Amino acid sequence: MTAKNYVTSISVNNTTRNKFIALSNIYEVTQKDLLSSLVDKEIAQLSSKDKSNFAFILKAIEIKDSFKNNKKRGNYNE
């Protein structure tokens, strides 16, 4: 399954937004790449139980997305 990019919006206060912009400039990365890196760091810090729960939740989301994408194409056999 190929990775699909989605647009997700989040609401943050102005201070957090400014910090996020400043960090992305300091690291010379896009805000998208910075957010991805921050999420990966948080996942790495999870306890083994939380990592297991995370994996189950992530798999469920991937299955749901796959079903939704197949349904849009009218293909239910994948």
N, C-alpha and C positions, 0 to 999 in steps of 0.2 A: 504494500500500500504506500503510495507516495504521500509525502507530507503536503498538506494544503494550508495555505496561509489564510487566516481569518482576521477580520478587523474587530477588535474588542475595545470598547471604550470604558474607561474607569473615571470616577470622579475623585479628585483629590483637592485639598485646599491649596491656595496660591503658594504658600511656603513650601509645601512638598513638591509642587510642580516646579518651582524655581530651583530647588535642590536637585531634582532629577535632571533638569536641563544642564545645570552646572556640572554635575557628575559626568554626564555624557560628553560634555565639552572637555573636561579634564582628561578623561580616558580616551578621548578622540574616537568615540564609537557612536553609532546611531542610538537613539533612544530605544529602538526596538531591540538592538543587540544588548544594550545595558540591562533592559528589563529581563531578557532571556538569561543573561548571566546571573542576575540577582536571584531569579527563580531557581536556577540550577544550584546556587550556593545554599539556598534555603532547603532544598530537597536533600542535599548532601548532609545537612545538619540534623535531619530527622532521626528519631530513634528507630530501631529496627522494626518495632511494632507499627509506628507511624509510616515508615517506608512501605511496609506490607499493605497497610490500608491505602496509602497513596497509589500503589501499583494497581490495586483492585478498582479504585475509583477511576484512575486514568484509563484502564482497559474498558470499563463500562462507557466512558465518554467516547472512546475510539469506536466501540461497537455501535453506539448510538449515531455517531457521525457517519459511519460507513453505511448503516441502514438508511439514514436520511439521504445520503448521496445516491445510493442505489435506487431508492424510491423515486427520486427526481428523474433518474434516467430510465425508470421503468424496468430495471433489472433486479430481480429478487433472488437470483441464483448464485450470487457471489458470496 
